[in-house]
Amino acid sequence: MLTAAQRCSVHDQRPAFARCMSCTKTLCQECATQWDGIWHCAQCLAAKRGPKRERSPVFAWIGVVTASLFLLYAGARVMVWTGAVIAGLF
Amino acid sequence: MIRAPLSTTSVLDEAADVVSLTAAPWAGLLMATSLPYRFLQALFLDQLIEVGADAARYGNLLGATANMTVLTIVLAFWGRAVYARACRIAASRGTTPGRETWRVPAAALASYILTASAATLLGYVALFTIAGFVVAVLVAGLAVGTLELNERVSLTRPFALIVRYSNRLGTLFALLFVLFCGAVVALVNLATAFQIGTWLAGAVAGFDAPKWQLLFTPGNRRFALMLAAGALVLVEPFWIAAHVVYVRKAGAEESGDDLRAWFEELRGAA
């Protein structure tokens, strides 16, 4: 619960508006950011987001090449199987 | 340049222009890369008809032809990817594409090989059910139409793009029907061209015209299969161009580019 006497931990002259839910610092309106309904200070928010992790394209390439080879192999097998079944019908 | 709203006629109209712009040398490249695949498909069908109900006993023979067919399909996929890029460049610039057409992005090509392989497998699995086969052809068309939208390699995104652009099913089915009719017309034209060719060659001294006329008849199974393969090769440039134009138009409709182009045209006319 914030009292009127509490001040922003960054700007001493400003009254506290919210409390960071991670580091419990008191924050003024400018310093507080609401994310997903929860107040955060700039540092904690930056730490939460972290650097955007890019997935290595190598794994995607391996996956796509493997899947393509499997599909092509299965295509050849199914081609023979379907052909034999259809030929057997006549 | 998006000239008209998305409809079957507007797609076919623009696809015809795109094919005329890409005829030389890109349509030639597409046909050259498709020929081995279509020839082996015809050979596979010929062997299948030859062995008939005993096909199960000739697994090795049929399997060897099927393996070669699948190897040549990769070459055909590359040819289609290059031609789809040529169509995209021709449709956006309105000029014959240059050497940049060769530079198909690796991610787009890999994504296309993945989706086209899946469509081919689906086609063979669903061969019994005509509806399933038609769906496989639709998926293959959208795969070639959306291939250049794949900027990164992904297992799921190419399929998500196909699903996203399959919302105009009526237009897609209509395109498929028109192209099917086109293949039938191409088949009749090819057969006639062979007849006229052998008739004209009969005037050349030493040419055994009756022997060739006997071979070039629809009654000859191998000739009929080769004609069907030839008709598919002839229609393929239109099939690819139509799907590239369709995806461009559908994308422009989503982003509002078609309306922007229409307003500019109206302003220019006023």
Interface residues (C-beta under 8 A of the other chain):
Chain A: P57 A60 W61 G63 V64 V65 A67 S68 L71 L72 Y73 A74 G75 A76 R77 V78 M79 V80 T82 G83 A84 V85 I86 A87 G88 F90
Chain B: F44 L45 L48 I49 V51 G52 A53 A55 A56 G59 L62 G63 A66 N67 T69 V70 I73 V74 A110 S111 I113 L114 S117 A118 T120 L121 Y124 V125 L127 F128 R152 V153 S154 L155
